[in-house]
């Protein structure tokens, strides 16, 4: 199954890739994803297999962070500082 994604809309890309992730984890075969970017429509394709769904999850999280920034929300995770309190 091949799915096309427009990188200009990170919110829609994250939602579509989340569906691909669920299918992979559920046991469906390899999924091919085509990414379109820029005004000239440069395309690249990636095939995700069940063996490495974590790579797809990393791409999804990247799009979710871009979507959050476009909507004015802060980052999902925060780092804790080291050292004691004064």
ZIDAMO-V30391 format. One record per run of one state. SS is the DSSP state (A for helix, B for strand, O for the rest). FROM is the first residue (numbers start at 0). TO is the last residue. If there is no record, write none. Layout:
ss,from,to
SS,FROM,TO
SS,FROM,TO
This chain:
ss,from,to
O,0,0
B,1,5
O,6,8
A,9,24
O,25,29
B,30,36
O,37,40
B,41,47
O,48,48
A,49,69
O,70,85
